[in-house]
């Protein structure tokens, strides 16, 4: 354990890894994976839930009914009641409300559905680097855990691809 840590000025410094470097690499990797998903024709994890989420946020912005989970415009014998919490809609709604005066409601909502996934991707990278710091081996040592994480990383990252709310 003493070979991993060194003391400088009374503080212990972990010599195994540099969080800034890993954060920059993870941001570049996440950006690359999202770019690949956007370049590819269909969005990998885009589905009908993303479209319904956009309709629900749009309904929230139109009527302001926080406690009304009904999504208008879905043709069914009875009104469609959303199974999702409004709490998930809050970041989208706040971003759209902030931009609504300059971009209009539709433009602000479109921007919100591109901005919030990007913010979540950055938060994912922060968590990723935190976990990586716990399992990172000494310099130059191979790690099967890191290989597994990087192998499955695209499936997690593609959740943050913006544009899943469109019907294209």
N, C-alpha and C positions, 0 to 999 in steps of 0.2 A: 504494500500500500504506500509506503514511503517513496517508492520509485515513481509513482504516478503524480504525487503532489509535491510541490516545492513551496517554500515559504519566502515571500518577498515583502519586506516592510511589515511583518506581522500578519499578513493575509495569506491564506493558502490559495495557490493557483493550480488549477487542473491542467496538466500538460497533455491530456489525451486528445482534446479537440478544441476548435475555435468556433464558438457559436455564430459569430458574424459571417464567417466563410460558409458554414453550413446553411445559414439562413439565405445568403445570396444564391448559393447553388440550388437550394430548394425552391426559391422564387423563380429562378430561371427554368428549372425542371417543370414546375407547375405551369408556368407560362407556356413552355414548349408543348406540354401535353394538352393544354386547353387549345392552343393554336392548331395542333393536329386534329383535335375534335371539331373545331370550327371549320377547318379546311375541308375535312371529310364531309360528304353530302349530308347524311342525317346525323343529328347529334346523338351520341352514344347512349346517354341516359335520359334524353328528352322523352317525355311521355304525356299522356292526357292529364295527369295530375298537375303538371306545370301550367298547362293551359287553363285548367280549372282554378289554380291558384291566382293566375292573372285576372280571371273573371271575378274572383272573390275580392281581390284588392281593388279592382275597378269599382265594384259595387260598394265597397267601404268608402271609397273616395266620393262617390256620387251621393250617397244618402247619409254617410257618417254613422250608420247604425252599428256600433261596436258589438252589441248583443244580438244582432240579427244575422244568423248564419245562412240565410237563404241566398242562393245564387240565382239572380234572374236570367232569363234568356235560355234556360235549359228546358226543352219541351218534354214535359212528363205529365202524367195525370195530376200529380200533386207537385207543389213547389219542391225544388231540390234543396235539401238541407245539407250544408257542408259538414263533413266529419272533422274538419281541421280547426284548431284553435286560432283565434284572431291574433294571438300573441306572435305567431309566425309572420303574420301580415304586417306587423308594426314597422319593421325596418323598411320594407318596400313602401308603405304608406308615408312614412316620415320623409324619405328621400323624394317621393313624388310630390308631396305637399310643398316641400322646399323649392322644387323646381317648377311647380305648376304655373306660377305667375309669368315665367319667362318662356316656357316651352309649350304651355297648354297641357291639358290633362293627359291626352294620349301620348304626347312626346315625353312628358315627365314620367309616366308609367313605364314606357319603353326604356328610358335611361335608368330608372330604378331597377329594372330587371337585368340590366347589364352591370350596374355599379355594385349592388349588394352581393351577387355571387363573387365578384372580384375581392370585395372586403372579406368575405368568408374564406376565400382561398388564401389570403394573407394570414388570417387567424389560424387556418389549418397549418400553414408553414411554421408559424410560431410554435404550435403544439407539436408538430413533427420534429422540429429542432430540439424541443424540450425532451421528447422521448428519445431521440437519437443521442442526446447528451448522457442519458442514463445507461444506454446499452452500448455506447461506442467503446470499442476496444482501444488498446494503446496504438500509437501510430504504426502503420504498416502491418497490423495484424488483420487477417481475414475474419469476417464475421458473417456467419450464415443468417443471423437474424436481420442484419441490414440488407442482405441480398433478398430475403423474403419480403421485407417491407418495400423495397424499391420495385420488386416484381409486381406486387399487388397495388402499388400506388396509383396507377392510372385509373383503376376502378373507383377509388375514393376521389381523385382529383376531378374526374369527369362530372361529378355532382355539382361542381362549381362552374361548369361551362355556361356562359350567358347565352340567352336566346332560346331556351327550352320552352318559353312561354308562347312562342309563335306557332302557328299551325303549319308552317312550311315544312 
